[in-house]
């Protein structure tokens, strides 16, 4: 009887340890904090050559260059800027001055090779004027 209880306890602890590890590994992978452009530029060694770096900033006016699905632009936080290269579709809210989070591989002076672009929605809602609502 005691032997059976010991097996049950050991089995339960093994299952709980496995679940705990899976939870920890999953959270570690999905909880990436973003850095500002200045933080990235001033401390490149921890980020250089690292995939999955998230950088937040604004799109520099006049910096967007498109060719088919190829896109490049400058991302700034007002103090520093970095070039970002991306291939794919971008959100409708992607435009000059928009707040953007770009995630990808940081290559120091070459910039960020992004594989994900997130553009924030405008924070202000402006309702249509009455004459526009009728059309």
N, CA, C and O atoms as a MOPAC input file, in Angstrom:
PM7 MOZYME 1SCF
protein

 N      0.81800 1    -1.18700 1     0.00000 1
 C      0.00000 1     0.00000 1     0.00000 1
 C      0.86900 1     1.26000 1     0.00000 1
 O      0.59300 1     2.19800 1    -0.74800 1
 N      1.92400 1     1.29100 1     0.83900 1
 C      2.80700 1     2.45100 1     0.87700 1
 C      3.54200 1     2.61200 1    -0.44100 1
 O      3.77700 1     3.73300 1    -0.89200 1
 N      3.90600 1     1.49900 1    -1.05900 1
 C      4.63200 1     1.52800 1    -2.32600 1
 C      3.77600 1     2.18900 1    -3.41900 1
 O      4.28500 1     2.95300 1    -4.23900 1
 N      2.49600 1     1.88900 1    -3.41800 1
 C      1.57400 1     2.45900 1    -4.39700 1
 C      1.42900 1     3.96600 1    -4.17300 1
 O      1.39300 1     4.72200 1    -5.14300 1
 N      1.34500 1     4.41300 1    -2.93800 1
 C      1.24500 1     5.83900 1    -2.62200 1
 C      2.49300 1     6.60000 1    -3.03000 1
 O      2.41400 1     7.73700 1    -3.49400 1
 N      3.64600 1     5.96700 1    -2.85600 1
 C      4.90500 1     6.58900 1    -3.26000 1
 C      4.95700 1     6.75500 1    -4.77700 1
 O      5.38300 1     7.79900 1    -5.27200 1
 N      4.52600 1     5.73300 1    -5.51700 1
 C      4.49700 1     5.81500 1    -6.97400 1
 C      3.56300 1     6.93700 1    -7.44100 1
 O      3.88400 1     7.68100 1    -8.36700 1
 N      2.42600 1     7.04200 1    -6.79700 1
 C      1.45300 1     8.07200 1    -7.13800 1
 C      2.02600 1     9.46700 1    -6.87600 1
 O      1.85400 1    10.37100 1    -7.69400 1
 N      2.69600 1     9.64200 1    -5.75700 1
 C      3.30000 1    10.93000 1    -5.41300 1
 C      4.40600 1    11.29700 1    -6.39600 1
 O      4.46400 1    12.43300 1    -6.86800 1
 N      5.27800 1    10.34800 1    -6.70600 1
 C      6.37400 1    10.59400 1    -7.64300 1
 C      5.81100 1    10.90200 1    -9.03600 1
 O      6.29600 1    11.80900 1    -9.71400 1
 N      4.81100 1    10.16400 1    -9.45500 1
 C      4.18800 1    10.39900 1   -10.76500 1
 C      3.54000 1    11.77000 1   -10.83500 1
 O      3.67000 1    12.47200 1   -11.83800 1
 N      2.84400 1    12.15200 1    -9.77500 1
 C      2.19700 1    13.46500 1    -9.73100 1
 C      3.24300 1    14.57500 1    -9.78100 1
 O      3.06800 1    15.55500 1   -10.50600 1
 N      4.32200 1    14.43400 1    -9.02200 1
 C      5.38400 1    15.43700 1    -9.02600 1
 C      6.05200 1    15.53800 1   -10.40400 1
 O      6.39500 1    16.63500 1   -10.84600 1
 N      6.23500 1    14.41300 1   -11.07500 1
 C      6.84100 1    14.42900 1   -12.41200 1
 C      5.93800 1    15.15500 1   -13.40800 1
 O      6.42100 1    15.93200 1   -14.23100 1
 N      4.64300 1    14.90800 1   -13.33600 1
 C      3.68800 1    15.57100 1   -14.22500 1
 C      3.66200 1    17.07300 1   -13.94100 1
 O      3.65900 1    17.87600 1   -14.87400 1
 N      3.64300 1    17.45800 1   -12.67000 1
 C      3.64100 1    18.87200 1   -12.30800 1
 C      4.93000 1    19.56500 1   -12.75800 1
 O      4.89400 1    20.70600 1   -13.21800 1
 N      6.05600 1    18.88400 1   -12.62800 1
 C      7.33200 1    19.45800 1   -13.07600 1
 C      7.33000 1    19.66000 1   -14.58900 1
 O      7.79700 1    20.68700 1   -15.08000 1
 N      6.80600 1    18.68300 1   -15.32500 1
 C      6.74500 1    18.79300 1   -16.78000 1
 C      5.83200 1    19.93800 1   -17.20300 1
 O      6.18100 1    20.71200 1   -18.09500 1
 N      4.66900 1    20.05100 1   -16.57200 1
 C      3.75000 1    21.14500 1   -16.87500 1
 C      4.37000 1    22.49600 1   -16.53000 1
 O      4.21600 1    23.46100 1   -17.28000 1
 N      5.06200 1    22.56800 1   -15.41200 1
 C      5.73100 1    23.80000 1   -15.01500 1
 C      6.78000 1    24.21300 1   -16.01800 1
 O      6.88500 1    25.39000 1   -16.36400 1
 N      7.56300 1    23.25300 1   -16.49100 1
 C      8.58600 1    23.54900 1   -17.49300 1
 C      7.95700 1    24.02700 1   -18.80000 1
 O      8.43300 1    24.99300 1   -19.39600 1
 N      6.89400 1    23.36300 1   -19.25000 1
 C      6.22900 1    23.77200 1   -20.48600 1
 C      5.65100 1    25.17800 1   -20.36200 1
 O      5.73100 1    25.96600 1   -21.30400 1
 N      5.07600 1    25.49400 1   -19.22000 1
 C      4.53200 1    26.82900 1   -18.97700 1
 C      5.65000 1    27.86900 1   -19.00100 1
 O      5.51100 1    28.91800 1   -19.63000 1
 N      6.75200 1    27.58200 1   -18.32100 1
 C      7.89300 1    28.49900 1   -18.29000 1
 C      8.46300 1    28.71000 1   -19.68900 1
 O      8.71500 1    29.84800 1   -20.08600 1
 N      8.66600 1    27.64500 1   -20.42900 1
 C      9.23700 1    27.75400 1   -21.77300 1
 C      8.29900 1    28.51700 1   -22.70300 1
 O      8.75600 1    29.32400 1   -23.51200 1
 N      7.01500 1    28.27700 1   -22.60200 1
 C      6.04100 1    28.98100 1   -23.43800 1
 C      5.97700 1    30.45900 1   -23.12100 1
 O      5.92000 1    31.28500 1   -24.03200 1
 N      5.98400 1    30.80000 1   -21.86100 1
 C      5.94000 1    32.20500 1   -21.47000 1
 C      7.22300 1    32.92700 1   -21.84900 1
 O      7.18800 1    34.08400 1   -22.26700 1
 N      8.33300 1    32.26100 1   -21.70600 1
 C      9.62100 1    32.87000 1   -22.05800 1
 C      9.65700 1    33.20700 1   -23.54200 1
 O     10.19400 1    34.24300 1   -23.93400 1
 N      9.09100 1    32.34400 1   -24.35900 1
 C      9.10400 1    32.55200 1   -25.80700 1
 C      8.13900 1    33.65200 1   -26.23200 1
 O      8.43700 1    34.40000 1   -27.16300 1
 N      6.99200 1    33.76600 1   -25.57100 1
 C      5.97100 1    34.71200 1   -26.02200 1
 C      6.01200 1    36.05600 1   -25.31200 1
 O      5.36200 1    36.99600 1   -25.76900 1
 N      6.73600 1    36.18300 1   -24.23200 1
 C      6.79400 1    37.45800 1   -23.51900 1
 C      8.09100 1    38.17500 1   -23.84300 1
 O      9.02900 1    38.18600 1   -23.04600 1
 N      8.13000 1    38.76800 1   -25.01100 1
 C      9.27800 1    39.57100 1   -25.41800 1
 C      8.90000 1    41.03000 1   -25.23800 1
 O      7.85700 1    41.47800 1   -25.71500 1
 N      9.73900 1    41.74900 1   -24.56100 1
 C      9.51700 1    43.17000 1   -24.39600 1
 C     10.16200 1    43.90000 1   -25.55600 1
 O     11.15500 1    43.43300 1   -26.11300 1
 N      9.61000 1    45.03500 1   -25.92100 1
 C     10.23400 1    45.79500 1   -26.98300 1
 C     11.15100 1    46.84300 1   -26.39700 1
 O     10.98500 1    47.26900 1   -25.25400 1
 N     12.11100 1    47.24900 1   -27.18500 1
 C     13.05500 1    48.28100 1   -26.79500 1
 C     12.85100 1    49.47300 1   -27.71600 1
 O     12.29800 1    49.34300 1   -28.80800 1
 N     13.30100 1    50.62700 1   -27.26600 1
 C     13.26000 1    51.80400 1   -28.12500 1
 C     14.45500 1    51.76500 1   -29.06200 1
 O     15.38200 1    50.98000 1   -28.86600 1
 N     14.42900 1    52.59900 1   -30.06200 1
 C     15.54100 1    52.66200 1   -31.00800 1
 C     16.82200 1    53.06400 1   -30.28100 1
 O     17.88100 1    52.49400 1   -30.54300 1
 N     16.74000 1    54.03200 1   -29.37800 1
 C     17.91700 1    54.47500 1   -28.62300 1
 C     18.49100 1    53.34600 1   -27.78400 1
 O     19.70800 1    53.16800 1   -27.74900 1
 N     17.64100 1    52.57900 1   -27.10700 1
 C     18.12700 1    51.44400 1   -26.31600 1
 C     18.83900 1    50.43400 1   -27.20300 1
 O     19.85100 1    49.85700 1   -26.80500 1
 N     18.31700 1    50.22200 1   -28.39000 1
 C     18.92600 1    49.26900 1   -29.31800 1
 C     20.27600 1    49.76900 1   -29.82900 1
 O     21.23900 1    49.00500 1   -29.89900 1
 N     20.34200 1    51.03900 1   -30.18100 1
 C     21.57600 1    51.60600 1   -30.73500 1
 C     22.65800 1    51.72600 1   -29.66300 1
 O     23.83400 1    51.48500 1   -29.93900 1
 N     22.26700 1    52.09700 1   -28.44200 1
 C     23.26000 1    52.30600 1   -27.38800 1
 C     23.75400 1    51.02000 1   -26.75100 1
 O     24.82200 1    51.01600 1   -26.13800 1
 N     23.01600 1    49.93700 1   -26.87500 1
 C     23.43300 1    48.65900 1   -26.27500 1
 C     23.32700 1    47.53300 1   -27.28200 1
 O     22.59500 1    46.57100 1   -27.04700 1
 N     24.04900 1    47.62500 1   -28.42200 1
 C     23.89000 1    46.59900 1   -29.44900 1
 C     24.39600 1    45.20500 1   -29.09500 1
 O     23.82700 1    44.23300 1   -29.59100 1
 N     25.45500 1    45.04100 1   -28.24800 1
 C     25.95100 1    43.67300 1   -28.04800 1
 C     24.90500 1    42.64300 1   -27.61700 1
 O     24.91700 1    41.52700 1   -28.13700 1
 N     23.99700 1    42.97100 1   -26.68400 1
 C     23.02500 1    41.92000 1   -26.35400 1
 C     22.03700 1    41.63700 1   -27.48200 1
 O     21.42200 1    40.57100 1   -27.51600 1
 N     21.88100 1    42.58700 1   -28.40600 1
 C     20.88000 1    42.43700 1   -29.46100 1
 C     21.47100 1    42.06000 1   -30.81500 1
 O     20.76800 1    41.50200 1   -31.65700 1
 N     22.74800 1    42.35500 1   -31.03800 1
 C     23.35800 1    42.12000 1   -32.35000 1
 C     23.28500 1    40.64900 1   -32.73100 1
 O     23.66800 1    39.77500 1   -31.95400 1
 N     22.79300 1    40.38900 1   -33.92700 1
 C     22.68400 1    39.02100 1   -34.41400 1
 C     21.58400 1    38.22700 1   -33.74200 1
 O     21.51200 1    37.00700 1   -33.89700 1
 N     20.73100 1    38.90400 1   -33.00000 1
 C     19.66400 1    38.23500 1   -32.26000 1
 C     18.35800 1    38.31900 1   -33.03300 1
 O     17.95700 1    39.39800 1   -33.46900 1
 N     17.70700 1    37.19900 1   -33.20200 1
 C     16.39400 1    37.18000 1   -33.83800 1
 C     15.33700 1    37.43800 1   -32.77600 1
 O     15.54500 1    37.15000 1   -31.59800 1
 N     14.21200 1    37.97800 1   -33.19500 1
 C     13.11300 1    38.20600 1   -32.27100 1
 C     13.23100 1    39.48800 1   -31.47300 1
 O     12.55500 1    39.64200 1   -30.45600 1
 N     14.08500 1    40.42300 1   -31.91500 1
 C     14.19400 1    41.71000 1   -31.24800 1
 C     13.00400 1    42.56100 1   -31.66100 1
 O     12.71500 1    42.69700 1   -32.85000 1
 N     12.31000 1    43.13600 1   -30.67800 1
 C     11.18300 1    44.02600 1   -30.95600 1
 C     11.60300 1    45.46000 1   -30.68500 1
 O     12.09500 1    45.78400 1   -29.60400 1
 N     11.40500 1    46.30900 1   -31.67500 1
 C     11.79000 1    47.71600 1   -31.56700 1
 C     10.57600 1    48.58200 1   -31.83800 1
 O      9.83600 1    48.35400 1   -32.79500 1
 N     10.37600 1    49.58100 1   -30.98300 1
 C      9.25500 1    50.50000 1   -31.13600 1
 C      9.75900 1    51.87000 1   -31.54000 1
 O     10.80500 1    52.32000 1   -31.07100 1
 N      9.02300 1    52.52400 1   -32.40100 1
 C      9.36500 1    53.87600 1   -32.82300 1
 C      8.35900 1    54.40500 1   -33.81000 1
 O      7.29200 1    53.82300 1   -34.01000 1
 N      8.71300 1    55.52400 1   -34.43100 1
 C      7.86600 1    56.14700 1   -35.44600 1
 C      8.57100 1    56.07900 1   -36.79600 1
 O      9.80000 1    56.06900 1   -36.86700 1
 N      7.78500 1    56.03200 1   -37.85600 1
 C      8.33300 1    56.00400 1   -39.20200 1
 C      8.78600 1    57.41500 1   -39.56800 1
 O      8.02200 1    58.37400 1   -39.46000 1
 N     10.03200 1    57.52500 1   -39.99900 1
 C     10.58800 1    58.82100 1   -40.38500 1
 C      9.94300 1    59.28000 1   -41.69400 1
 O      9.83300 1    58.51100 1   -42.64900 1
 N      9.51900 1    60.54800 1   -41.72200 1
 C      8.90700 1    61.11400 1   -42.92600 1
 C      9.84200 1    60.98000 1   -44.12500 1
 O     11.03300 1    61.27400 1   -44.02200 1
 N      9.30800 1    60.53900 1   -45.25100 1
 C     10.06100 1    60.43100 1   -46.48700 1
 C     10.98500 1    59.23300 1   -46.58000 1
 O     11.75400 1    59.12100 1   -47.53500 1
 N     10.92400 1    58.32700 1   -45.59800 1
 C     11.87000 1    57.20500 1   -45.59500 1
 C     11.31800 1    55.90700 1   -46.17000 1
 O     12.07500 1    54.95500 1   -46.36300 1
 N     10.03800 1    55.84500 1   -46.44400 1
 C      9.44100 1    54.59800 1   -46.93300 1
 C      9.77400 1    54.40000 1   -48.41300 1
 O      9.49300 1    55.26000 1   -49.24700 1
 N     10.37300 1    53.26000 1   -48.71700 1
 C     10.66700 1    52.88500 1   -50.10200 1
 C     10.08600 1    51.49600 1   -50.34200 1
 O     10.39200 1    50.55400 1   -49.61200 1
 N      9.24300 1    51.37300 1   -51.37400 1
 C      8.60200 1    50.09700 1   -51.69200 1
 C      8.97600 1    49.64600 1   -53.09300 1
 O      9.14100 1    50.44000 1   -54.01800 1
 N      9.10000 1    48.33700 1   -53.19900 1
 C      9.28800 1    47.70200 1   -54.51200 1
 C      8.63300 1    46.33900 1   -54.41200 1
 O      9.16800 1    45.42600 1   -53.78300 1
 N      7.47200 1    46.20700 1   -55.03400 1
 C      6.65000 1    45.00200 1   -54.90100 1
 C      6.38200 1    44.76200 1   -53.42400 1
 O      5.79200 1    45.61400 1   -52.76000 1
 N      6.80600 1    43.61700 1   -52.89700 1
 C      6.59800 1    43.33400 1   -51.48300 1
 C      7.79900 1    43.72100 1   -50.62400 1
 O      7.77100 1    43.55000 1   -49.40600 1
 N      8.85700 1    44.24200 1   -51.25600 1
 C     10.03800 1    44.69600 1   -50.52200 1
 C      9.75700 1    46.08600 1   -49.96000 1
 O      9.22100 1    46.94900 1   -50.65500 1
 N     10.11600 1    46.29300 1   -48.71700 1
 C      9.86200 1    47.56600 1   -48.05100 1
 C     11.05300 1    47.91700 1   -47.18100 1
 O     11.59500 1    47.06400 1   -46.47900 1
 N     11.45000 1    49.15800 1   -47.23200 1
 C     12.46800 1    49.63500 1   -46.30500 1
 C     12.03500 1    51.00700 1   -45.80400 1
 O     11.39100 1    51.77100 1   -46.52300 1
 N     12.39600 1    51.30200 1   -44.57100 1
 C     12.05600 1    52.57900 1   -43.96600 1
 C     12.96200 1    52.81700 1   -42.77100 1
 O     13.65800 1    51.91100 1   -42.31200 1
 N     12.94300 1    54.04000 1   -42.27700 1
 C     13.70500 1    54.40400 1   -41.08500 1
 C     12.74300 1    54.46100 1   -39.90400 1
 O     11.63400 1    54.98700 1   -40.00700 1
 N     13.19200 1    53.91000 1   -38.78900 1
 C     12.41000 1    53.91100 1   -37.56000 1
 C     13.14900 1    54.77700 1   -36.55100 1
 O     14.35500 1    54.61000 1   -36.36900 1
 N     12.45100 1    55.70000 1   -35.88800 1
 C     13.09000 1    56.60700 1   -34.94700 1
 C     12.29700 1    56.71800 1   -33.65200 1
 O     11.09900 1    56.44000 1   -33.59800 1
 N     13.00800 1    57.13500 1   -32.61500 1
 C     12.34300 1    57.46800 1   -31.35800 1
 C     12.55500 1    58.94700 1   -31.03000 1
 O     12.30300 1    59.38800 1   -29.90800 1
 N     13.02100 1    59.70400 1   -32.02500 1
 C     13.26400 1    61.12200 1   -31.84300 1
 C     14.72000 1    61.44100 1   -31.54600 1
 O     15.15000 1    62.58000 1   -31.72600 1
 N     15.48400 1    60.45400 1   -31.09500 1
 C     16.89500 1    60.65400 1   -30.79800 1
 C     17.79000 1    59.92800 1   -31.80100 1
 O     18.76800 1    60.49300 1   -32.29200 1
 N     17.46000 1    58.70400 1   -32.09400 1
 C     18.23600 1    57.88500 1   -33.02100 1
 C     17.28300 1    57.25900 1   -34.03200 1
 O     16.07000 1    57.22800 1   -33.82500 1
 N     17.84900 1    56.76200 1   -35.12200 1
 C     17.03200 1    56.03900 1   -36.09600 1
 C     17.82400 1    54.84600 1   -36.62900 1
 O     19.05500 1    54.84300 1   -36.63000 1
 N     17.09000 1    53.84400 1   -37.07800 1
 C     17.70100 1    52.65300 1   -37.67200 1
 C     16.94700 1    52.30200 1   -38.94600 1
 O     15.74700 1    52.55700 1   -39.04800 1
 N     17.64400 1    51.71800 1   -39.92100 1
 C     16.94800 1    51.23200 1   -41.11100 1
 C     16.24800 1    49.89900 1   -40.81700 1
 O     16.76600 1    49.05100 1   -40.09100 1
 N     15.08700 1    49.74800 1   -41.38900 1
 C     14.32300 1    48.50600 1   -41.24400 1
 C     14.02300 1    47.98500 1   -42.64300 1
 O     13.60300 1    48.73900 1   -43.52000 1
 N     14.24200 1    46.69500 1   -42.84300 1
 C     13.96200 1    46.04100 1   -44.11600 1
 C     12.89900 1    44.96900 1   -43.85100 1
 O     12.98700 1    44.22000 1   -42.87800 1
 N     11.90700 1    44.91100 1   -44.72100 1
 C     10.78200 1    43.99300 1   -44.51300 1
 C     10.29100 1    43.49900 1   -45.86300 1
 O     10.33700 1    44.22200 1   -46.85900 1
 N      9.82900 1    42.27600 1   -45.88400 1
 C      9.21500 1    41.70800 1   -47.07900 1
 C      7.85900 1    41.14400 1   -46.67600 1
 O      7.76700 1    40.22900 1   -45.85800 1
 N      6.82000 1    41.70300 1   -47.26000 1
 C      5.47600 1    41.23400 1   -46.95500 1
 C      4.47700 1    42.37000 1   -46.98900 1
 O      4.80200 1    43.49900 1   -47.35500 1
 N      3.27100 1    42.05100 1   -46.60500 1
 C      2.19500 1    43.03800 1   -46.56100 1
 C      2.27900 1    43.82300 1   -45.26800 1
 O      2.67500 1    43.29300 1   -44.23000 1
 N      1.90600 1    45.08400 1   -45.33700 1
 C      1.92300 1    45.92900 1   -44.14400 1
 C      0.49500 1    46.31800 1   -43.78100 1
 O     -0.39200 1    46.30100 1   -44.63400 1
 N      0.27200 1    46.66800 1   -42.51800 1
 C     -1.06900 1    47.08300 1   -42.09300 1
 C     -1.50600 1    48.37100 1   -42.80100 1
 O     -0.66800 1    49.13900 1   -43.27300 1
 N     -2.81100 1    48.59700 1   -42.87200 1
 C     -3.34800 1    49.80700 1   -43.50100 1
 C     -2.90000 1    51.07400 1   -42.78800 1
 O     -2.80800 1    52.13100 1   -43.41200 1
 N     -2.62300 1    50.98600 1   -41.50700 1
 C     -2.23300 1    52.16000 1   -40.72600 1
 C     -0.74300 1    52.46600 1   -40.83500 1
 O     -0.24800 1    53.35400 1   -40.14000 1
 N     -0.02600 1    51.75700 1   -41.68300 1
 C      1.40200 1    51.97000 1   -41.88600 1
 C      1.58800 1    53.18900 1   -42.78000 1
 O      1.30600 1    53.13700 1   -43.97700 1
 N      2.06800 1    54.30000 1   -42.18900 1
 C      2.30000 1    55.53400 1   -42.94700 1
 C      3.29400 1    56.39400 1   -42.18500 1
 O      3.66200 1    56.07500 1   -41.05400 1
 N      3.72300 1    57.47400 1   -42.79800 1
 C      4.69300 1    58.36900 1   -42.16600 1
 C      4.18100 1    58.85000 1   -40.81000 1
 O      3.02000 1    59.23600 1   -40.67200 1
 N      5.05200 1    58.82100 1   -39.82600 1
 C      4.70800 1    59.29600 1   -38.49100 1
 C      3.96000 1    58.29300 1   -37.64400 1
 O      3.69900 1    58.56000 1   -36.47100 1
 N      3.60500 1    57.14400 1   -38.20100 1
 C      2.84600 1    56.13400 1   -37.44900 1
 C      3.74500 1    55.44900 1   -36.41700 1
 O      4.93700 1    55.24300 1   -36.64700 1
 N      3.14800 1    55.10400 1   -35.28300 1
 C      3.85400 1    54.30900 1   -34.28200 1
 C      3.90500 1    52.86600 1   -34.76200 1
 O      2.88700 1    52.28300 1   -35.13500 1
 N      5.12000 1    52.29500 1   -34.74600 1
 C      5.32500 1    50.95400 1   -35.28900 1
 C      6.15600 1    50.12500 1   -34.32100 1
 O      7.05500 1    50.64000 1   -33.65500 1
 N      5.84400 1    48.83600 1   -34.25200 1
 C      6.71000 1    47.87100 1   -33.57900 1
 C      7.16300 1    46.90000 1   -34.66000 1
 O      6.34900 1    46.27100 1   -35.33600 1
 N      8.48300 1    46.79500 1   -34.80700 1
 C      9.05500 1    45.88700 1   -35.80500 1
 C      9.82400 1    44.79500 1   -35.07200 1
 O     10.57500 1    45.07700 1   -34.13800 1
 N      9.63700 1    43.55500 1   -35.49600 1
 C     10.31700 1    42.42300 1   -34.86900 1
 C     11.11800 1    41.67200 1   -35.91600 1
 O     10.63700 1    41.40500 1   -37.01700 1
 N     12.35600 1    41.33400 1   -35.55300 1
 C     13.17900 1    40.59100 1   -36.49100 1
 C     14.61000 1    40.44500 1   -36.01100 1
 O     14.89400 1    40.48100 1   -34.81400 1
 N     15.50000 1    40.28200 1   -36.97000 1
 C     16.91700 1    40.05800 1   -36.71100 1
 C     17.65700 1    41.39200 1   -36.78100 1
 O     17.61100 1    42.07900 1   -37.80100 1
 N     18.34400 1    41.75800 1   -35.68600 1
 C     19.08000 1    43.02300 1   -35.65600 1
 C     20.50800 1    42.79100 1   -36.10100 1
 O     21.20200 1    41.92700 1   -35.56400 1
 N     20.95100 1    43.56800 1   -37.09200 1
 C     22.29100 1    43.41700 1   -37.66700 1
 C     23.11200 1    44.70100 1   -37.50000 1
 O     23.68300 1    45.20200 1   -38.46800 1
 N     23.17200 1    45.22500 1   -36.28900 1
 C     23.94300 1    46.44100 1   -35.98100 1
 C     23.70800 1    47.54400 1   -36.99900 1
 O     22.57900 1    48.01500 1   -37.14500 1
 N     24.75000 1    47.96600 1   -37.70700 1
 C     24.67000 1    49.11900 1   -38.60400 1
 C     23.83100 1    48.85100 1   -39.85700 1
 O     23.40700 1    49.79100 1   -40.53000 1
 N     23.59500 1    47.60100 1   -40.16700 1
 C     22.74700 1    47.27300 1   -41.31400 1
 C     21.27800 1    47.43800 1   -40.98200 1
 O     20.44700 1    47.51800 1   -41.88600 1
 N     20.94900 1    47.49100 1   -39.71700 1
 C     19.56800 1    47.70400 1   -39.29600 1
 C     18.87400 1    46.42500 1   -38.89800 1
 O     19.50400 1    45.44400 1   -38.50200 1
 N     17.56200 1    46.45800 1   -39.01400 1
 C     16.70600 1    45.35900 1   -38.59000 1
 C     16.08400 1    44.69600 1   -39.79700 1
 O     15.44600 1    45.36400 1   -40.61000 1
 N     16.26000 1    43.38300 1   -39.93100 1
 C     15.56000 1    42.60400 1   -40.94900 1
 C     14.28300 1    42.08900 1   -40.29500 1
 O     14.28400 1    41.05800 1   -39.62300 1
 N     13.20700 1    42.81900 1   -40.50100 1
 C     11.95300 1    42.52200 1   -39.80500 1
 C     11.19800 1    41.38900 1   -40.47400 1
 O     11.17200 1    41.27700 1   -41.69900 1
 N     10.58600 1    40.55200 1   -39.65200 1
 C      9.68200 1    39.53600 1   -40.17400 1
 C      8.25300 1    39.77700 1   -39.68300 1
 O      7.33500 1    39.02500 1   -40.01200 1
 N      8.08100 1    40.84200 1   -38.88700 1
 C      6.75600 1    41.22400 1   -38.39800 1
 C      6.71900 1    42.72800 1   -38.21500 1
 O      7.62300 1    43.31200 1   -37.61800 1
 N      5.66900 1    43.35500 1   -38.73000 1
 C      5.45600 1    44.79000 1   -38.57000 1
 C      4.06700 1    44.99000 1   -37.96600 1
 O      3.07100 1    44.49900 1   -38.49600 1
 N      4.01700 1    45.70900 1   -36.86500 1
 C      2.74900 1    46.05100 1   -36.22800 1
 C      2.63500 1    47.56300 1   -36.19800 1
 O      3.52100 1    48.23500 1   -35.67000 1
 N      1.57400 1    48.10800 1   -36.74800 1
 C      1.34900 1    49.55000 1   -36.72200 1
 C      0.17200 1    49.83600 1   -35.80100 1
 O     -0.88300 1    49.21000 1   -35.89900 1
 N      0.37400 1    50.79100 1   -34.90900 1
 C     -0.68000 1    51.14700 1   -33.97200 1
 C     -1.79000 1    51.89600 1   -34.68500 1
 O     -1.55200 1    52.63900 1   -35.63800 1
 N     -2.98900 1    51.68900 1   -34.21000 1
 C     -4.13500 1    52.42500 1   -34.73600 1
 C     -4.10300 1    53.84300 1   -34.17600 1
 O     -3.56800 1    54.06500 1   -33.09000 1
 N     -4.66100 1    54.79200 1   -34.89400 1
 C     -4.71400 1    56.15400 1   -34.36100 1
 C     -5.47300 1    56.16800 1   -33.04000 1
 O     -6.44900 1    55.44000 1   -32.86400 1
 N     -5.00900 1    57.00700 1   -32.11400 1
 C     -5.63800 1    57.03900 1   -30.79400 1
 C     -6.87500 1    57.89900 1   -30.77200 1
 O     -7.68100 1    57.80000 1   -29.84700 1
 N     -7.04600 1    58.75100 1   -31.78300 1
 C     -8.21500 1    59.61500 1   -31.81700 1
 C     -9.24200 1    59.06100 1   -32.78900 1
 O     -8.91100 1    58.58800 1   -33.87600 1
 N    -10.48300 1    59.13200 1   -32.37400 1
 C    -11.58800 1    58.75700 1   -33.24700 1
 C    -12.27100 1    60.03700 1   -33.68600 1
 O    -12.69600 1    60.83400 1   -32.85000 1
 N    -12.37800 1    60.23900 1   -34.97100 1
 C    -13.07900 1    61.42800 1   -35.45800 1
 C    -14.30300 1    60.95400 1   -36.22800 1
 O    -14.18500 1    60.31100 1   -37.27100 1
 N    -15.46800 1    61.27600 1   -35.70600 1
 C    -16.70300 1    60.84500 1   -36.38100 1
 C    -16.87800 1    61.56500 1   -37.71300 1
 O    -16.36300 1    62.66600 1   -37.91400 1
 N    -17.61100 1    60.92700 1   -38.61600 1
 C    -17.91300 1    61.54600 1   -39.90000 1
 C    -18.83000 1    62.74500 1   -39.68100 1
 O    -19.65000 1    62.76600 1   -38.76300 1
 N    -18.67200 1    63.73500 1   -40.54300 1
 C    -19.57800 1    64.88200 1   -40.49400 1
 C    -20.93200 1    64.43800 1   -41.01400 1
 O    -21.03100 1    63.44500 1   -41.73500 1
 N    -21.97400 1    65.17200 1   -40.65000 1
 C    -23.34400 1    64.77300 1   -41.01200 1
 C    -23.52600 1    64.62000 1   -42.50500 1
 O    -24.18500 1    63.67500 1   -42.94000 1
 N    -22.96800 1    65.51200 1   -43.30900 1
 C    -23.16600 1    65.40400 1   -44.75100 1
 C    -22.39100 1    64.21900 1   -45.34400 1
 O    -22.76600 1    63.72000 1   -46.40400 1
 N    -21.31400 1    63.75700 1   -44.68200 1
 C    -20.57900 1    62.58800 1   -45.14200 1
 C    -21.29000 1    61.29700 1   -44.74300 1
 O    -21.22500 1    60.30500 1   -45.46900 1
 N    -21.97200 1    61.30500 1   -43.58900 1
 C    -22.64600 1    60.10500 1   -43.10500 1
 C    -23.80600 1    59.71100 1   -44.00300 1
 O    -24.13400 1    58.52800 1   -44.09600 1
 N    -24.44100 1    60.68400 1   -44.67100 1
 C    -25.60300 1    60.41100 1   -45.51600 1
 C    -25.20600 1    59.77300 1   -46.83600 1
 O    -26.03700 1    59.13100 1   -47.47900 1
 N    -23.95800 1    59.93200 1   -47.25700 1
 C    -23.56500 1    59.38100 1   -48.57100 1
 C    -23.18400 1    57.95300 1   -48.50400 1
 O    -22.83300 1    57.36000 1   -49.52400 1

